[in-house]
């Protein structure tokens, strides 16, 4: 039996599409409609602003009105991932509004819920011939208050996202470590932490490490810069193993904003660790997002890991409202319009994600399985409308052909070569070489 799966990057989707988009997006819609499983990362809340804004956000407060959601549905997605760093932009009511709305729509979704039990549960897509696909969504770049929690005999479960924590440890020389300890002593930067350790509220530094402020250092060589939280990794992989027993295919969405070093296209060590462990546990593929740019493709044990598919929709200029916290940060009146406030943040359209074309280049992979085995992998290069002069078309995706398609291919080819995957470009599609 043949099963086709398509996945897309992040949808930062806030406003209705232009009527002109129907013709522009036709080729992309055809590409998606050919698939049995159609995956999207929904990087927004869905509500009619019936909640308060949270004190913190994923950078900008994301919310989409319910009446607008129908435009996203035109792509035919039958799964939405909701585990991302914007899930709590409108606190628990905003998160639960999104969950309830998708439930009312009857659309499969995963990644957030009223408890960790709900948030970590996969969505199940029922396919022809009695086959099923299970899909998990994981947030690796969340604020701690957004983590879903379990109930106990006393406490109710806490709403939130399915999460993956990690730790970062910097390796330094013995002399650098001595300097850090000396600076800490002279400045008393660790005085409060030392007191918390002495009274049992904070655990002592692990053997061979020193915490300077909030940053951990070690003199051990060969330590990866970042690594997964052991408990989270075991929990997530255990869930994948269980799902593989009951379902024909298992897929993972992972949302990660982190980077290591000056090159943001390089996946952090802990993300590689998690993605490979997910494949080891039985996942058929891992689809990454969150960082808003393309990262490369790795073929691990014959299965694809997309470290970031970038953006699928990016209507960054069309956020409807922003709360007083945002206005205060930029010295604006609390009732300033979102459009004006974003213009101020971008220093007059000179900086920010909306001003850089790299955030508007992506690919949409299509995976073909025959009796559970991956037999074909094709990637459609897409470009999001960039500086179109028409805000109703800005950030909407279309099939990139000609020089635009070649540009995306060359970029993705280089990123994937760094991860050991060789690609070729044939008839407008990116393919695995050989």
C-alpha positions as a printed NumPy array, in Angstrom:
array([[  0.   ,   0.   ,   0.   ],
       [  1.24 ,   3.492,  -0.904],
       [  1.154,   6.296,   1.671],
       [  2.264,   9.835,   0.829],
       [  3.202,  12.338,   3.505],
       [  3.844,  16.085,   3.14 ],
       [  5.096,  18.427,   5.834],
       [  5.503,  22.179,   5.952],
       [  7.279,  24.693,   8.122],
       [  5.815,  27.23 ,  10.531],
       [  2.576,  29.062,   9.837],
       [  2.697,  32.528,  11.371],
       [ -0.764,  33.254,  10.067],
       [ -2.867,  36.212,  11.216],
       [ -4.909,  37.674,   8.349],
       [ -7.05 ,  36.673,   5.392],
       [ -5.42 ,  35.811,   2.096],
       [ -5.702,  37.993,  -0.965],
       [ -8.221,  36.689,  -3.557],
       [ -5.29 ,  36.813,  -5.988],
       [ -3.506,  34.102,  -4.02 ],
       [ -5.749,  31.295,  -5.31 ],
       [ -4.066,  31.326,  -8.714],
       [ -0.544,  31.92 ,  -7.341],
       [ -0.778,  29.012,  -4.898],
       [ -2.425,  26.499,  -7.237],
       [  0.706,  24.394,  -7.914],
       [  1.513,  24.167,  -4.209],
       [ -2.047,  23.143,  -3.388],
       [ -1.869,  20.391,  -5.99 ],
       [  1.403,  19.128,  -4.511],
       [ -0.145,  18.899,  -1.042],
       [ -3.49 ,  17.466,  -2.089],
       [ -1.747,  14.426,  -3.571],
       [ -0.771,  13.331,  -0.041],
       [ -2.575,  11.228,   2.553],
       [ -0.928,  12.959,   5.538],
       [ -0.553,  16.754,   5.38 ],
       [  1.342,  18.271,   8.313],
       [  1.641,  21.9  ,   9.4  ],
       [  3.103,  23.615,  12.439],
       [  0.533,  26.126,  13.687],
       [  2.644,  28.833,  15.305],
       [ -0.2  ,  30.946,  16.6  ],
       [ -3.118,  30.839,  19.006],
       [ -6.642,  30.651,  17.626],
       [ -9.046,  32.863,  19.552],
       [-11.075,  36.034,  19.271],
       [ -8.981,  37.874,  21.875],
       [-11.144,  36.763,  24.786],
       [ -8.093,  36.314,  26.997],
       [ -5.433,  38.451,  28.597],
       [ -1.986,  38.582,  27.014],
       [  0.715,  36.714,  28.885],
       [  3.546,  38.705,  30.477],
       [  5.996,  36.98 ,  28.118],
       [  5.691,  35.774,  24.544],
       [  7.658,  33.936,  21.911],
       [  8.971,  37.309,  20.756],
       [  5.747,  38.727,  19.33 ],
       [  2.259,  37.906,  20.616],
       [  0.615,  35.587,  18.036],
       [ -3.119,  35.15 ,  17.654],
       [ -5.433,  34.362,  14.739],
       [ -9.153,  35.01 ,  14.749],
       [-11.369,  31.958,  14.284],
       [-13.082,  33.385,  11.217],
       [ -9.717,  33.723,   9.465],
       [ -8.656,  30.116,  10.06 ],
       [-10.613,  28.913,   7.038],
       [ -7.977,  30.392,   4.719],
       [ -5.327,  28.077,   6.2  ],
       [ -7.709,  25.148,   5.792],
       [ -7.659,  25.639,   2.019],
       [ -4.296,  23.864,   1.977],
       [ -6.04 ,  20.702,   3.177],
       [ -3.888,  20.026,   6.227],
       [ -5.151,  17.132,   8.326],
       [ -2.686,  17.636,  11.183],
       [ -1.533,  20.712,  13.092],
       [  1.339,  20.788,  15.559],
       [  0.725,  23.151,  18.5  ],
       [  3.935,  22.701,  20.517],
       [  5.869,  25.907,  19.985],
       [  7.17 ,  28.949,  21.827],
       [  4.046,  30.994,  21.02 ],
       [  1.572,  28.514,  22.517],
       [  1.377,  30.548,  25.741],
       [  1.366,  34.065,  24.249],
       [ -2.18 ,  34.422,  25.601],
       [ -1.595,  32.297,  28.691],
       [ -3.654,  29.216,  29.53 ],
       [ -6.932,  30.566,  28.056],
       [ -5.241,  31.192,  24.705],
       [ -3.65 ,  27.763,  24.618],
       [ -6.912,  26.036,  25.547],
       [ -8.886,  28.118,  23.049],
       [ -6.613,  26.742,  20.315],
       [ -7.017,  23.165,  21.513],
       [-10.804,  23.487,  21.81 ],
       [-11.112,  25.135,  18.405],
       [ -9.19 ,  22.368,  16.64 ],
       [-11.241,  19.762,  18.498],
       [-14.462,  21.451,  17.369],
       [-13.141,  21.436,  13.81 ],
       [-12.409,  17.735,  14.081],
       [ -8.832,  18.286,  12.921],
       [ -6.034,  16.113,  14.306],
       [ -3.492,  17.994,  16.41 ],
       [ -0.835,  17.307,  19.02 ],
       [  1.698,  19.078,  21.186],
       [ -0.404,  20.934,  23.758],
       [ -3.3  ,  20.19 ,  26.063],
       [ -4.853,  20.388,  29.506],
       [ -2.154,  18.149,  30.938],
       [  1.127,  16.555,  29.979],
       [ -0.805,  13.351,  29.335],
       [ -2.789,  15.183,  26.645],
       [  0.112,  17.238,  25.287],
       [  2.459,  14.278,  24.825],
       [ -0.182,  12.093,  23.202],
       [  0.165,  11.615,  19.441],
       [ -2.574,  12.449,  16.984],
       [ -3.64 ,   9.509,  14.849],
       [ -4.41 ,   9.826,  11.14 ],
       [ -6.518,   6.973,   9.815],
       [ -5.615,   5.944,   6.284],
       [ -7.001,   3.62 ,   3.649],
       [ -6.669,  -0.092,   4.204],
       [ -6.845,   0.238,   7.977],
       [ -3.378,   1.828,   8.156],
       [ -2.609,   4.553,  10.698],
       [  0.006,   7.233,  11.199],
       [  0.815,   8.668,  14.639],
       [  2.225,  12.202,  14.883],
       [  3.89 ,  13.795,  17.912],
       [  4.742,  17.47 ,  18.374],
       [  7.491,  18.619,  20.749],
       [  8.611,  22.092,  21.869],
       [ 12.335,  22.395,  22.607],
       [ 12.421,  26.191,  22.936],
       [  9.766,  26.862,  25.549],
       [  9.695,  29.029,  28.642],
       [  9.438,  26.873,  31.771],
       [  5.909,  28.111,  32.66 ],
       [  4.615,  26.726,  29.361],
       [  5.52 ,  23.132,  30.242],
       [  2.469,  20.91 ,  30.67 ],
       [  2.283,  18.987,  33.942],
       [  0.748,  15.827,  35.328],
       [ -1.792,  15.554,  38.118],
       [ -1.222,  13.931,  41.503],
       [ -3.448,  12.942,  44.434],
       [ -3.429,  16.605,  45.473],
       [ -2.722,  18.731,  42.414],
       [ -4.623,  19.222,  39.193],
       [ -2.777,  18.746,  35.916],
       [ -1.27 ,  21.889,  34.37 ],
       [ -2.067,  22.911,  30.776],
       [  0.897,  23.489,  28.488],
       [  3.074,  22.005,  25.78 ],
       [  4.885,  18.725,  25.275],
       [  8.469,  19.696,  26.007],
       [ 12.111,  18.771,  25.602],
       [ 14.528,  20.531,  27.932],
       [ 18.289,  20.654,  27.441],
       [ 21.404,  21.822,  29.208],
       [ 24.362,  23.762,  27.844],
       [ 27.888,  23.327,  29.19 ],
       [ 30.904,  25.295,  27.927],
       [ 34.324,  23.634,  27.952],
       [ 37.182,  25.912,  29.082],
       [ 40.811,  25.514,  30.052],
       [ 41.982,  25.127,  33.65 ],
       [ 43.324,  28.684,  33.593],
       [ 40.031,  30.065,  32.262],
       [ 38.161,  28.152,  34.961],
       [ 40.425,  29.66 ,  37.619],
       [ 39.688,  33.108,  36.19 ],
       [ 35.947,  32.465,  36.337],
       [ 36.144,  31.356,  39.962],
       [ 38.21 ,  34.428,  40.832],
       [ 35.776,  36.802,  39.108],
       [ 32.836,  35.098,  40.828],
       [ 34.5  ,  35.542,  44.212],
       [ 35.427,  39.188,  43.598],
       [ 32.007,  40.195,  42.257],
       [ 29.867,  37.927,  44.477],
       [ 27.858,  37.091,  41.374],
       [ 27.114,  33.648,  42.845],
       [ 26.298,  34.86 ,  46.37 ],
       [ 22.559,  34.272,  46.082],
       [ 23.039,  30.92 ,  44.36 ],
       [ 25.521,  29.826,  47.04 ],
       [ 22.96 ,  30.664,  49.696],
       [ 20.284,  28.681,  47.877],
       [ 22.623,  25.673,  47.667],
       [ 23.459,  25.964,  51.375],
       [ 19.777,  25.9  ,  52.319],
       [ 18.834,  23.086,  49.928],
       [ 16.756,  25.071,  47.423],
       [ 19.297,  24.556,  44.618],
       [ 21.331,  21.42 ,  44.021],
       [ 25.137,  21.705,  44.23 ],
       [ 27.082,  22.049,  40.99 ],
       [ 27.703,  18.667,  39.368],
       [ 31.17 ,  17.227,  39.783],
       [ 33.665,  18.835,  37.419],
       [ 31.51 ,  21.879,  36.633],
       [ 31.215,  25.452,  37.847],
       [ 28.127,  27.631,  37.412],
       [ 29.003,  31.281,  36.837],
       [ 25.812,  33.307,  37.161],
       [ 23.453,  31.136,  35.111],
       [ 26.061,  29.596,  32.784],
       [ 27.736,  26.234,  33.343],
       [ 31.406,  25.613,  32.573],
       [ 33.597,  22.515,  32.686],
       [ 37.251,  21.707,  32.118],
       [ 36.35 ,  18.322,  30.63 ],
       [ 37.223,  18.055,  26.953],
       [ 34.941,  16.594,  24.328],
       [ 31.732,  17.542,  26.144],
       [ 28.959,  18.435,  23.672],
       [ 27.955,  22.052,  23.97 ],
       [ 24.342,  21.024,  24.564],
       [ 22.6  ,  17.782,  25.444],
       [ 19.042,  16.654,  26.064],
       [ 17.528,  16.447,  29.502],
       [ 17.831,  12.709,  30.221],
       [ 14.363,  12.35 ,  31.703],
       [ 12.656,  14.199,  28.857],
       [ 14.546,  12.226,  26.228],
       [ 13.594,   8.926,  27.854],
       [  9.928,   9.963,  28.167],
       [  9.629,  11.155,  24.57 ],
       [ 11.421,   8.163,  23.077],
       [  9.386,   5.802,  25.243],
       [  6.212,   7.323,  23.796],
       [  7.548,   6.869,  20.269],
       [  8.355,   3.217,  20.961],
       [  4.817,   2.621,  22.249],
       [  3.26 ,   4.361,  19.257],
       [  5.319,   2.285,  16.824],
       [  3.777,  -0.865,  18.303],
       [  0.258,   0.335,  17.446],
       [  0.706,   2.343,  14.243],
       [  2.229,   1.789,  10.824],
       [  4.147,   5.068,  10.679],
       [  5.263,   7.521,  13.374],
       [  6.303,  11.12 ,  12.671],
       [  7.763,  13.82 ,  14.892],
       [  7.489,  17.614,  14.726],
       [ 10.095,  19.386,  16.848],
       [ 10.158,  23.14 ,  17.381],
       [ 13.639,  24.51 ,  18.103],
       [ 14.909,  28.101,  18.07 ],
       [ 18.329,  27.325,  19.492],
       [ 21.637,  27.629,  17.718],
       [ 25.259,  27.067,  18.663],
       [ 27.95 ,  29.389,  17.445],
       [ 27.628,  32.179,  14.898],
       [ 25.942,  30.102,  12.169],
       [ 22.215,  29.764,  12.865],
       [ 21.838,  27.16 ,  10.1  ],
       [ 23.794,  24.647,  12.219],
       [ 21.486,  22.494,  14.366],
       [ 22.463,  22.458,  18.05 ],
       [ 23.992,  19.262,  19.401],
       [ 20.993,  18.445,  21.593],
       [ 18.609,  18.71 ,  18.63 ],
       [ 20.705,  16.232,  16.668],
       [ 20.742,  13.976,  19.719],
       [ 16.96 ,  14.062,  20.024],
       [ 16.192,  13.615,  16.315],
       [ 18.494,  10.63 ,  15.974],
       [ 17.138,   9.088,  19.185],
       [ 13.604,   9.528,  17.828],
       [ 14.566,   7.58 ,  14.696],
       [ 16.194,   4.906,  16.852],
       [ 12.931,   4.658,  18.817],
       [ 10.899,   4.013,  15.663],
       [ 10.057,   7.352,  14.021],
       [  9.852,   7.263,  10.236],
       [ 10.883,  10.921,   9.878],
       [ 11.463,  14.055,  11.926],
       [ 10.326,  17.495,  10.762],
       [ 11.954,  20.48 ,  12.47 ],
       [ 10.902,  24.084,  12.617],
       [ 10.983,  27.156,  14.804],
       [ 14.164,  28.906,  13.727],
       [ 12.404,  30.513,  10.702],
       [ 15.157,  29.559,   8.252],
       [ 16.084,  26.438,   6.339],
       [ 18.442,  23.97 ,   7.93 ],
       [ 19.742,  20.908,   6.177],
       [ 18.485,  17.369,   5.636],
       [ 20.2  ,  14.387,   7.232],
       [ 19.517,  10.802,   6.209],
       [ 19.995,   8.801,   9.403],
       [ 19.638,   5.026,   9.234],
       [ 17.807,   5.509,   5.951],
       [ 15.26 ,   7.92 ,   7.415],
       [ 15.036,  11.693,   6.888],
       [ 15.612,  14.339,   9.528],
       [ 14.693,  17.861,   8.451],
       [ 16.357,  20.087,  11.028],
       [ 14.24 ,  23.077,   9.975],
       [ 11.735,  23.568,   7.183],
       [ 11.707,  27.309,   7.829],
       [  8.427,  29.15 ,   7.393],
       [  5.359,  28.144,   5.422],
       [  3.38 ,  31.348,   6.033],
       [  4.984,  34.45 ,   7.467],
       [  2.56 ,  37.35 ,   7.918],
       [  4.884,  39.081,  10.331],
       [  3.614,  42.571,   9.542],
       [ -0.039,  41.621,  10.04 ],
       [ -0.203,  40.84 ,  13.767],
       [ -3.499,  42.394,  14.837],
       [ -2.766,  43.547,  18.399],
       [  0.168,  43.798,  20.79 ],
       [ -0.112,  44.205,  24.581],
       [  1.132,  47.002,  26.855],
       [  4.319,  45.049,  27.683],
       [  5.399,  45.333,  24.073],
       [  4.633,  49.052,  23.934],
       [  6.481,  49.739,  27.178],
       [  9.605,  48.037,  25.855],
       [  9.748,  50.38 ,  22.865],
       [  8.596,  53.512,  24.669],
       [  5.182,  53.662,  22.988],
       [  1.698,  54.493,  24.193],
       [ -0.177,  51.365,  25.298],
       [ -2.812,  51.913,  22.608],
       [ -0.344,  52.17 ,  19.714],
       [ -1.387,  49.997,  16.765],
       [  0.495,  46.761,  16.213],
       [  1.494,  47.861,  12.725],
       [  3.104,  51.046,  14.034],
       [  4.757,  49.247,  16.946],
       [  6.291,  46.603,  14.683],
       [  7.578,  49.361,  12.417],
       [  9.31 ,  50.939,  15.411],
       [ 10.824,  47.602,  16.448],
       [ 12.157,  47.079,  12.933],
       [ 13.734,  50.572,  12.997],
       [ 11.666,  51.64 ,  10.076],
       [ 11.725,  48.34 ,   8.183],
       [ 15.506,  47.964,   8.37 ],
       [ 15.915,  44.975,  10.744],
       [ 13.982,  41.905,  11.819],
       [ 12.714,  38.657,  10.36 ],
       [ 10.282,  40.459,   8.054],
       [ 13.123,  42.299,   6.331],
       [ 15.368,  39.33 ,   5.472],
       [ 14.637,  37.179,   2.446],
       [ 16.206,  34.081,   4.029],
       [ 13.116,  33.796,   6.239],
       [ 10.963,  33.523,   3.103],
       [ 12.723,  30.548,   1.46 ],
       [ 11.642,  26.988,   2.196],
       [ 10.951,  23.492,   0.907],
       [  7.987,  21.162,   1.266],
       [  8.996,  17.495,   1.454],
       [  6.82 ,  14.706,   0.089],
       [  7.65 ,  11.226,   1.399],
       [  6.292,   8.134,  -0.349],
       [  6.035,   4.863,   1.553],
       [  5.335,   1.452,   0.072],
       [  4.3  ,  -1.06 ,   2.728],
       [  5.971,   1.049,   5.394],
       [  9.252,   1.541,   3.531],
       [ 10.392,   4.939,   2.25 ],
       [ 10.668,   4.623,  -1.535],
       [ 10.781,   8.25 ,  -2.661],
       [ 11.626,  11.656,  -1.243],
       [ 10.874,  14.789,  -3.247],
       [ 11.093,  18.379,  -2.064],
       [  9.199,  21.261,  -3.598],
       [ 11.096,  24.558,  -3.345],
       [  8.77 ,  27.342,  -2.228],
       [  9.136,  31.05 ,  -1.717],
       [  6.957,  33.22 ,   0.46 ],
       [  5.881,  36.573,  -0.924],
       [  8.677,  38.96 ,   0.071],
       [  8.44 ,  42.741,  -0.136],
       [  5.615,  42.392,  -2.641],
       [  4.221,  45.872,  -2.103],
       [  0.865,  44.197,  -1.371],
       [  0.488,  43.287,   2.293],
       [ -2.304,  40.828,   1.478],
       [  0.208,  38.716,  -0.507],
       [  3.15 ,  39.18 ,   1.836],
       [  4.37 ,  35.928,   3.403],
       [  2.134,  33.57 ,   1.407],
       [  3.834,  30.522,  -0.186],
       [  4.113,  29.611,  -3.842],
       [  6.032,  27.092,  -5.986],
       [  9.46 ,  28.58 ,  -6.717],
       [ 10.581,  27.915, -10.277],
       [ 13.399,  29.093, -12.541],
       [ 16.084,  31.146, -10.818],
       [ 14.081,  31.255,  -7.572],
       [ 13.894,  27.463,  -7.416],
       [ 17.578,  27.127,  -8.279],
       [ 18.51 ,  29.574,  -5.519],
       [ 16.615,  27.571,  -2.897],
       [ 18.086,  24.31 ,  -4.196],
       [ 21.663,  25.556,  -4.002],
       [ 21.113,  26.821,  -0.467],
       [ 19.469,  23.583,   0.709],
       [ 22.047,  21.461,  -1.125],
       [ 24.915,  23.124,   0.776],
       [ 23.185,  22.826,   4.153],
       [ 22.39 ,  19.148,   3.546],
       [ 25.887,  18.317,   2.26 ],
       [ 27.217,  19.464,   5.624],
       [ 25.02 ,  16.717,   7.142],
       [ 26.077,  14.055,   4.624],
       [ 23.068,  14.179,   2.258],
       [ 23.65 ,  14.601,  -1.48 ],
       [ 20.872,  16.259,  -3.457],
       [ 19.994,  16.883,  -7.07 ],
       [ 17.452,  19.112,  -8.849],
       [ 15.161,  17.518, -11.421],
       [ 12.08 ,  18.962, -13.116],
       [ 11.552,  21.555, -10.428],
       [ 11.918,  19.082,  -7.533],
       [ 14.819,  18.464,  -5.18 ],
       [ 15.676,  14.758,  -4.857],
       [ 18.152,  12.547,  -3.031],
       [ 21.09 ,  11.838,  -5.309],
       [ 21.644,   8.273,  -6.401]])
